[in-house]
Amino acid sequence: MQAFKMSKRQQEIIDCAGKILSKSGISGLTTKNLALEMKFSESALYRHFKSKGKIIESMLAYMEHDMDQRLGEAVQSKDTPIEQFQAMFSSQFDFFSKNSHFVVAAFSDGLMEESRAINQAIKKIMAVKYKHLMPLIQTGQKQGDFTDKIDAKQLIHIVMGTFRLMMFKWRMDDFKFDIKKEGDKHIQALLTLMS
């Protein structure tokens, strides 16, 4: 993956944009609201990003880069496919527990209506998950850790669907429950189903 570059101010802007998305949804994320929240003018905002769409694209690109690094490190830190699976999802739950404002960007259907570029950015995030999950699951199937009665792609869809539903429920509950604790329960349930 290419090196990801973002200035400190751009990082602050996408963090703020994520918080607005969490609070007010896509309709609430306007350059006017973002500039007000950041306490500077809209023209100052445009020096860092050309449009609201570019802000969202940058937020998704940041998430893609961060996820690719984290999941790669999680897999390398463990020996068995089961340990790698647990480490990958623990990493995800840890990231979102510290950055709940990114949940809307990662799991919002409303964003997909914004632009083709945003759709492509969301697809890239999904591709990163596949990139790390596919070899892990295939190895686990070969070693007998995971069932081979279900195709690896179908297992990935089940896993990703479970993760997405859990994030959706967490968001609908205003991030009140402990995502790491609940996430660990779901990881264990998935591992039981997959074995």
Backbone as JSON, one array per atom type, in Angstrom:
{
  "sequence": "MQAFKMSKRQQEIIDCAGKILSKSGISGLTTKNLALEMKFSESALYRHFKSKGKIIESMLAYMEHDMDQRLGEAVQSKDTPIEQFQAMFSSQFDFFSKNSHFVVAAFSDGLMEESRAINQAIKKIMAVKYKHLMPLIQTGQKQGDFTDKIDAKQLIHIVMGTFRLMMFKWRMDDFKFDIKKEGDKHIQALLTLMS",
  "N": [[0.84, -1.19, 0.0], [0.42, 2.25, -0.73], [2.25, 4.97, 0.77], [0.62, 6.89, 3.24], [-0.34, 10.18, 3.46], [-1.08, 12.93, 5.47], [-1.84, 16.1, 6.73], [-1.53, 17.52, 10.05], [-3.61, 19.28, 10.59], [-5.48, 18.5, 8.63], [-6.06, 15.95, 9.62], [-7.31, 16.67, 12.01], [-9.57, 17.89, 10.94], [-10.87, 15.74, 9.6], [-11.43, 14.12, 11.79], [-13.2, 15.75, 13.21], [-15.21, 15.94, 11.28], [-16.07, 13.3, 11.27], [-17.2, 13.16, 13.82], [-19.34, 14.92, 13.53], [-20.78, 13.53, 11.58], [-21.52, 11.29, 13.11], [-23.19, 12.47, 14.99], [-25.1, 13.97, 13.52], [-25.52, 12.8, 11.05], [-25.23, 12.3, 7.43], [-26.52, 14.48, 6.22], [-26.15, 16.49, 8.06], [-23.48, 17.0, 7.9], [-22.01, 19.51, 6.7], [-20.03, 21.93, 4.93], [-20.25, 24.38, 6.13], [-21.21, 23.78, 8.76], [-19.06, 22.24, 9.6], [-16.91, 24.05, 9.48], [-17.79, 25.87, 11.44], [-17.7, 24.22, 13.72], [-14.98, 23.68, 13.78], [-14.08, 26.14, 14.29], [-13.18, 28.02, 12.42], [-13.14, 29.81, 9.23], [-15.17, 28.95, 6.31], [-13.7, 29.27, 4.0], [-11.11, 28.88, 4.92], [-11.28, 26.2, 5.5], [-11.5, 25.17, 2.93], [-8.91, 25.45, 2.06], [-7.67, 23.21, 2.92], [-9.21, 21.04, 2.09], [-10.97, 20.36, -0.92], [-13.71, 19.97, -1.07], [-16.76, 18.78, 0.57], [-17.09, 16.14, -0.14], [-14.43, 15.39, -0.68], [-13.4, 15.48, 1.87], [-14.74, 13.37, 3.12], [-13.83, 11.28, 1.48], [-11.11, 11.36, 2.17], [-11.25, 10.7, 4.86], [-12.14, 8.06, 4.68], [-10.0, 6.99, 3.24], [-7.97, 7.31, 5.1], [-8.91, 5.53, 7.06], [-8.76, 3.14, 5.63], [-5.97, 2.89, 5.2], [-5.03, 2.86, 7.88], [-6.37, 0.59, 8.87], [-5.32, -1.44, 7.22], [-2.64, -1.47, 8.03], [-2.92, -2.06, 10.83], [-4.33, -4.55, 10.84], [-2.54, -6.13, 9.46], [-0.35, -6.11, 11.23], [-1.59, -7.33, 13.43], [-2.07, -9.94, 12.49], [0.55, -10.81, 12.0], [1.52, -10.88, 14.57], [0.66, -13.15, 15.8], [0.48, -16.8, 15.97], [-1.29, -18.98, 15.2], [-4.17, -19.55, 13.01], [-6.58, -19.16, 14.42], [-5.78, -17.58, 16.63], [-4.85, -15.38, 15.18], [-7.21, -14.51, 13.93], [-8.69, -13.73, 16.2], [-6.99, -11.67, 17.11], [-7.1, -9.87, 14.95], [-9.8, -8.98, 14.99], [-10.01, -8.03, 17.59], [-8.31, -5.88, 17.36], [-9.81, -4.3, 15.61], [-12.11, -3.74, 17.19], [-10.89, -2.39, 19.28], [-9.86, -0.13, 17.93], [-12.28, 1.15, 17.07], [-13.51, 1.58, 19.54], [-12.0, 3.63, 20.53], [-12.34, 5.48, 18.57], [-15.07, 6.16, 17.92], [-16.45, 7.89, 16.29], [-15.8, 7.26, 13.71], [-17.38, 5.17, 12.98], [-19.79, 5.72, 11.62], [-18.84, 6.62, 9.17], [-17.6, 4.33, 8.21], [-19.65, 2.44, 8.11], [-21.99, 3.44, 6.99], [-24.79, 3.44, 4.99], [-25.84, 5.66, 3.77], [-23.69, 7.2, 2.92], [-22.9, 5.97, 0.6], [-24.47, 6.96, -1.35], [-23.47, 9.35, -2.02], [-21.21, 9.78, -3.84], [-19.38, 8.43, -6.67], [-16.65, 8.22, -6.17], [-16.56, 8.05, -3.39], [-17.9, 5.63, -3.05], [-15.98, 3.96, -4.21], [-13.92, 4.28, -2.37], [-15.06, 3.09, -0.11], [-15.28, 0.48, -1.05], [-12.57, -0.13, -1.2], [-11.89, -0.28, 1.5], [-13.33, -2.54, 2.22], [-11.96, -4.36, 0.62], [-9.48, -4.44, 1.88], [-10.14, -5.76, 4.23], [-10.87, -8.27, 3.19], [-8.41, -8.98, 2.06], [-6.82, -9.54, 4.29], [-8.36, -11.38, 5.73], [-8.95, -13.57, 3.99], [-6.55, -15.27, 3.37], [-5.99, -16.09, 5.97], [-8.33, -17.48, 6.78], [-8.41, -19.49, 4.81], [-6.0, -20.84, 5.38], [-6.62, -21.69, 7.96], [-8.7, -23.44, 7.33], [-7.33, -25.42, 5.88], [-5.7, -26.42, 7.89], [-7.52, -27.5, 9.58], [-8.66, -25.97, 11.58], [-10.81, -24.32, 10.98], [-14.05, -24.88, 9.57], [-14.33, -26.68, 6.49], [-16.52, -27.08, 5.09], [-17.93, -24.96, 4.33], [-17.49, -22.48, 1.94], [-14.6, -20.36, 1.8], [-15.03, -17.67, 1.03], [-17.76, -17.35, 1.61], [-17.69, -17.72, 4.37], [-16.25, -15.42, 5.06], [-18.14, -13.45, 4.35], [-20.13, -14.0, 6.25], [-18.72, -13.43, 8.61], [-18.0, -10.69, 8.2], [-20.55, -9.6, 7.94], [-21.61, -10.07, 10.49], [-19.9, -8.48, 12.02], [-20.5, -5.94, 10.96], [-23.25, -5.7, 11.64], [-23.05, -5.67, 14.41], [-21.62, -3.28, 14.84], [-23.51, -1.5, 13.86], [-25.62, -1.85, 15.72], [-24.32, -0.93, 18.02], [-23.92, 1.74, 17.37], [-26.63, 2.54, 17.13], [-27.34, 2.33, 19.75], [-26.22, 4.51, 20.8], [-23.48, 4.21, 21.33], [-23.19, 3.12, 23.87], [-22.78, 0.56, 25.07], [-20.07, -1.66, 26.01], [-17.95, -2.06, 23.54], [-15.66, -3.55, 23.11], [-15.81, -5.64, 24.98], [-18.29, -6.85, 24.27], [-17.65, -7.37, 21.65], [-15.64, -9.31, 21.91], [-17.16, -11.46, 22.81], [-18.66, -11.96, 20.51], [-16.63, -12.65, 18.73], [-15.8, -15.08, 19.84], [-18.17, -16.54, 19.53], [-18.38, -16.6, 16.72], [-16.07, -18.07, 16.13], [-16.77, -20.51, 17.25], [-18.91, -21.23, 15.58], [-17.54, -21.42, 13.18], [-15.78, -23.51, 13.51]],
  "CA": [[0.0, 0.0, 0.0], [1.15, 3.51, -0.82], [2.34, 5.74, 2.01], [-0.53, 7.78, 3.41], [0.11, 11.46, 4.02], [-2.13, 13.86, 5.85], [-1.33, 17.07, 7.69], [-2.17, 17.48, 11.36], [-4.88, 20.01, 10.45], [-6.4, 17.64, 7.89], [-6.49, 14.91, 10.55], [-8.29, 17.3, 12.91], [-10.8, 18.12, 10.17], [-11.62, 14.49, 9.37], [-11.95, 13.7, 13.1], [-14.36, 16.59, 13.47], [-16.24, 15.53, 10.32], [-16.59, 12.02, 11.77], [-18.06, 13.44, 14.98], [-20.58, 15.5, 13.0], [-21.51, 12.41, 10.95], [-22.09, 10.48, 14.19], [-24.24, 13.22, 15.66], [-26.13, 14.55, 12.65], [-25.67, 12.09, 9.78], [-24.64, 12.9, 6.23], [-27.14, 15.78, 5.95], [-25.59, 17.47, 8.99], [-22.09, 17.29, 7.57], [-21.86, 20.55, 5.68], [-18.79, 22.69, 5.15], [-20.58, 25.45, 7.08], [-21.21, 23.19, 10.11], [-17.7, 21.79, 9.92], [-16.12, 25.26, 9.76], [-18.24, 26.38, 12.75], [-17.18, 23.31, 14.73], [-13.52, 23.84, 13.8], [-13.85, 27.55, 14.68], [-12.56, 28.87, 11.4], [-14.03, 30.1, 8.11], [-15.29, 27.94, 5.26], [-12.59, 29.44, 3.05], [-9.94, 28.23, 5.53], [-11.52, 24.77, 5.33], [-11.21, 24.84, 1.52], [-7.46, 25.38, 1.84], [-7.25, 21.86, 3.28], [-10.0, 20.09, 1.29], [-11.72, 21.07, -1.96], [-15.16, 19.8, -0.92], [-17.22, 17.83, 1.58], [-16.79, 14.81, -0.68], [-12.99, 15.11, -0.49], [-13.2, 15.24, 3.3], [-15.21, 12.0, 3.37], [-12.89, 10.38, 0.81], [-9.88, 11.34, 2.97], [-11.57, 9.96, 6.07], [-12.16, 6.65, 4.31], [-8.62, 6.6, 2.87], [-7.25, 7.19, 6.37], [-9.35, 4.29, 7.68], [-8.2, 2.03, 4.83], [-4.54, 2.79, 5.5], [-4.88, 2.47, 9.28], [-6.83, -0.8, 9.0], [-4.36, -2.32, 6.55], [-1.48, -1.58, 8.94], [-3.3, -2.72, 12.08], [-4.66, -5.96, 10.62], [-1.28, -6.8, 9.11], [0.41, -6.29, 12.48], [-2.31, -8.29, 14.27], [-1.84, -11.27, 11.93], [1.96, -11.16, 12.19], [1.84, -11.02, 15.99], [0.13, -14.43, 16.31], [0.93, -17.98, 15.23], [-2.33, -19.83, 14.61], [-5.28, -18.82, 12.39], [-7.57, -18.76, 15.45], [-5.2, -16.43, 17.34], [-4.81, -14.27, 14.23], [-8.59, -14.06, 13.8], [-9.0, -13.0, 17.43], [-6.19, -10.44, 17.14], [-7.63, -8.94, 13.94], [-11.05, -8.35, 15.42], [-9.71, -7.25, 18.79], [-7.74, -4.64, 16.84], [-10.92, -3.5, 15.09], [-12.94, -3.25, 18.3], [-10.08, -1.42, 20.0], [-9.84, 1.1, 17.13], [-13.58, 1.84, 17.09], [-13.81, 2.04, 20.9], [-11.29, 4.91, 20.69], [-12.69, 6.37, 17.45], [-16.45, 5.81, 17.57], [-16.94, 8.79, 15.25], [-15.55, 6.68, 12.39], [-18.34, 4.1, 12.71], [-20.74, 6.16, 10.59], [-18.13, 6.65, 7.88], [-17.3, 2.97, 7.76], [-20.81, 1.56, 8.0], [-23.19, 4.18, 6.61], [-25.31, 3.28, 3.63], [-26.09, 6.99, 3.23], [-22.49, 7.7, 2.25], [-22.76, 5.36, -0.72], [-25.27, 7.73, -2.3], [-22.82, 10.64, -2.22], [-20.43, 9.87, -5.09], [-18.67, 7.23, -7.12], [-15.34, 8.19, -5.5], [-16.8, 7.56, -2.03], [-18.17, 4.2, -3.21], [-14.7, 3.28, -4.45], [-13.18, 4.3, -1.1], [-15.68, 2.08, 0.75], [-14.87, -0.81, -1.62], [-11.17, -0.35, -0.84], [-11.88, -0.71, 2.9], [-13.77, -3.93, 2.19], [-10.89, -5.15, 0.01], [-8.45, -4.62, 2.91], [-10.61, -6.83, 5.13], [-10.72, -9.52, 2.43], [-6.97, -9.25, 1.89], [-6.28, -10.12, 5.52], [-9.17, -12.52, 6.18], [-8.96, -14.72, 3.07], [-5.48, -16.24, 3.61], [-6.14, -16.58, 7.34], [-9.4, -18.49, 6.79], [-7.98, -20.62, 3.98], [-5.01, -21.59, 6.16], [-7.36, -22.34, 9.03], [-9.43, -24.58, 6.76], [-6.35, -26.47, 5.55], [-5.18, -27.0, 9.14], [-8.62, -28.08, 10.35], [-9.15, -25.05, 12.62], [-12.1, -23.83, 10.51], [-14.76, -25.82, 8.71], [-14.14, -26.55, 5.04], [-17.83, -27.37, 4.51], [-18.41, -23.66, 3.83], [-16.46, -21.8, 1.16], [-13.92, -19.27, 2.53], [-15.71, -16.39, 0.72], [-19.01, -17.31, 2.37], [-17.32, -17.48, 5.77], [-15.91, -14.0, 5.18], [-19.39, -12.68, 4.34], [-20.76, -14.19, 7.56], [-17.91, -12.69, 9.59], [-18.14, -9.25, 7.98], [-21.94, -9.23, 8.24], [-21.74, -10.05, 11.94], [-19.18, -7.29, 12.5], [-21.28, -4.77, 10.54], [-24.47, -5.63, 12.46], [-22.66, -5.28, 15.76], [-21.3, -1.85, 14.81], [-24.78, -0.8, 13.68], [-26.31, -1.88, 17.01], [-23.56, -0.06, 18.93], [-24.25, 3.12, 16.98], [-28.03, 2.79, 17.46], [-27.39, 2.42, 21.22], [-25.4, 5.69, 21.14], [-22.14, 3.77, 21.76], [-23.24, 2.97, 25.33], [-22.23, -0.68, 25.62], [-18.63, -1.87, 25.87], [-17.78, -2.72, 22.25], [-14.58, -4.53, 23.21], [-16.33, -6.79, 25.72], [-19.29, -7.5, 23.41], [-16.93, -7.85, 20.47], [-14.97, -10.55, 22.26], [-18.2, -12.51, 22.83], [-19.01, -12.26, 19.12], [-15.49, -13.36, 18.15], [-15.86, -16.45, 20.33], [-19.34, -17.19, 18.9], [-18.02, -16.87, 15.33], [-15.09, -19.16, 16.1], [-17.51, -21.75, 17.5], [-19.65, -21.55, 14.35], [-16.62, -21.7, 12.08], [-14.93, -24.68, 13.77]],
  "C": [[0.88, 1.24, 0.0], [1.19, 4.21, 0.54], [1.18, 6.73, 2.06], [-0.06, 9.05, 4.08], [-1.09, 12.35, 4.28], [-1.55, 14.82, 6.88], [-2.09, 16.95, 9.01], [-3.54, 18.16, 11.3], [-5.9, 19.19, 9.69], [-6.94, 16.52, 8.77], [-7.53, 15.46, 11.51], [-9.62, 17.5, 12.21], [-11.56, 16.83, 9.96], [-12.15, 13.91, 10.69], [-13.23, 14.46, 13.43], [-15.52, 16.2, 12.54], [-16.88, 14.22, 10.77], [-17.54, 12.24, 12.94], [-19.39, 14.04, 14.54], [-21.42, 14.41, 12.34], [-22.2, 11.56, 12.01], [-23.3, 11.16, 14.83], [-25.41, 13.56, 14.75], [-26.33, 13.83, 11.32], [-25.08, 12.87, 8.62], [-25.23, 14.28, 5.93], [-26.6, 16.87, 6.87], [-24.14, 17.83, 8.71], [-22.04, 18.23, 6.38], [-20.56, 21.28, 5.95], [-19.04, 23.83, 6.15], [-20.54, 24.92, 8.51], [-19.81, 22.77, 10.54], [-16.81, 22.98, 10.26], [-16.49, 25.85, 11.12], [-17.64, 25.53, 13.88], [-15.66, 23.46, 14.89], [-13.1, 25.25, 14.23], [-12.94, 28.29, 13.7], [-13.49, 28.97, 10.2], [-14.1, 28.94, 7.12], [-14.13, 28.04, 4.27], [-11.31, 28.81, 3.59], [-10.06, 26.72, 5.39], [-11.14, 24.33, 3.91], [-9.72, 24.86, 1.19], [-6.93, 23.97, 2.11], [-7.95, 20.77, 2.45], [-10.85, 20.87, 0.3], [-13.24, 21.0, -1.77], [-15.47, 18.86, 0.24], [-16.9, 16.4, 1.13], [-15.34, 14.43, -0.48], [-12.67, 14.84, 0.99], [-13.59, 13.79, 3.62], [-14.26, 10.99, 2.72], [-11.6, 10.25, 1.61], [-10.08, 10.56, 4.26], [-11.54, 8.46, 5.79], [-10.77, 6.15, 3.92], [-7.77, 6.43, 4.12], [-7.61, 5.85, 7.03], [-8.78, 3.08, 6.95], [-6.74, 1.8, 5.18], [-4.31, 2.27, 6.93], [-5.26, 0.99, 9.47], [-5.84, -1.77, 8.38], [-3.14, -2.54, 7.45], [-1.81, -2.4, 10.17], [-3.57, -4.21, 11.89], [-3.42, -6.76, 10.24], [-0.44, -7.09, 10.34], [-0.25, -7.34, 13.38], [-2.04, -9.72, 13.81], [-0.4, -11.72, 12.19], [2.31, -11.44, 13.65], [1.41, -12.37, 16.57], [0.52, -15.59, 15.41], [-0.18, -18.74, 14.52], [-3.43, -18.99, 13.97], [-6.32, -18.35, 13.41], [-7.06, -17.54, 16.22], [-5.16, -15.19, 16.45], [-6.2, -13.66, 14.05], [-8.99, -13.21, 15.01], [-8.27, -11.66, 17.48], [-6.71, -9.41, 16.15], [-8.87, -8.21, 14.45], [-10.9, -7.6, 16.73], [-9.15, -5.88, 18.39], [-8.85, -3.71, 16.32], [-11.76, -2.92, 16.22], [-12.19, -2.21, 19.12], [-10.07, -0.08, 19.26], [-11.17, 1.85, 17.26], [-13.96, 2.28, 18.5], [-13.15, 3.39, 21.17], [-11.71, 5.94, 19.65], [-14.12, 6.08, 16.98], [-17.0, 6.69, 16.45], [-16.67, 8.27, 13.84], [-16.56, 5.59, 12.02], [-19.3, 4.49, 11.58], [-20.08, 6.17, 9.22], [-17.91, 5.25, 7.34], [-18.53, 2.15, 7.45], [-22.09, 2.27, 7.58], [-23.59, 3.94, 5.16], [-25.53, 4.63, 2.97], [-24.89, 7.56, 2.49], [-22.38, 7.18, 0.83], [-23.55, 6.11, -1.78], [-24.57, 9.04, -2.68], [-22.07, 10.75, -3.54], [-19.78, 8.55, -5.43], [-17.33, 7.1, -6.4], [-15.49, 7.66, -4.07], [-17.11, 6.06, -2.07], [-16.88, 3.42, -3.4], [-13.87, 3.21, -3.16], [-13.73, 3.25, -0.13], [-15.3, 0.68, 0.27], [-13.43, -1.14, -1.24], [-11.04, -0.82, 0.61], [-12.3, -2.18, 2.97], [-12.67, -4.84, 1.63], [-9.76, -5.41, 1.01], [-8.86, -5.75, 3.86], [-10.46, -8.19, 4.45], [-9.26, -9.94, 2.34], [-6.39, -9.94, 3.11], [-7.05, -11.36, 5.97], [-9.02, -13.75, 5.3], [-7.82, -15.7, 3.34], [-5.57, -16.87, 5.0], [-7.18, -17.71, 7.39], [-9.01, -19.71, 5.96], [-6.94, -21.49, 4.7], [-5.69, -22.35, 7.28], [-8.16, -23.54, 8.54], [-8.49, -25.74, 6.44], [-5.85, -27.18, 6.81], [-6.27, -27.64, 10.0], [-9.13, -27.21, 11.49], [-10.56, -24.54, 12.28], [-12.73, -24.86, 9.58], [-14.42, -25.59, 7.24], [-15.44, -26.91, 4.31], [-18.48, -26.1, 3.94], [-17.24, -22.99, 3.13], [-15.89, -20.61, 1.95], [-14.6, -17.92, 2.28], [-17.01, -16.26, 1.51], [-18.73, -17.09, 3.85], [-16.98, -16.01, 6.0], [-17.16, -13.14, 5.2], [-20.12, -12.8, 5.68], [-20.04, -13.37, 8.63], [-18.12, -11.18, 9.43], [-19.55, -8.77, 8.26], [-22.19, -9.14, 9.73], [-21.09, -8.79, 12.52], [-19.98, -6.02, 12.18], [-22.53, -4.6, 11.39], [-24.14, -5.18, 13.88], [-22.34, -3.78, 15.83], [-22.57, -1.01, 14.68], [-25.55, -0.72, 15.0], [-25.63, -0.96, 18.01], [-23.88, 1.4, 18.64], [-25.68, 3.47, 17.37], [-28.23, 2.94, 18.98], [-26.54, 3.59, 21.72], [-24.07, 5.32, 21.78], [-22.07, 3.5, 23.26], [-22.65, 1.66, 25.83], [-20.75, -0.81, 25.28], [-18.37, -2.71, 24.61], [-16.67, -3.78, 22.31], [-15.06, -5.81, 23.9], [-17.34, -7.57, 24.86], [-18.63, -8.09, 22.17], [-16.24, -9.16, 20.73], [-15.95, -11.71, 22.29], [-18.55, -12.94, 21.4], [-17.87, -13.01, 18.41], [-15.55, -14.82, 18.56], [-17.03, -17.22, 19.69], [-19.03, -17.53, 17.45], [-17.05, -18.04, 15.23], [-15.76, -20.52, 16.36], [-18.26, -22.19, 16.25], [-18.73, -22.0, 13.22], [-15.82, -22.99, 12.27], [-15.55, -25.97, 13.25]]
}
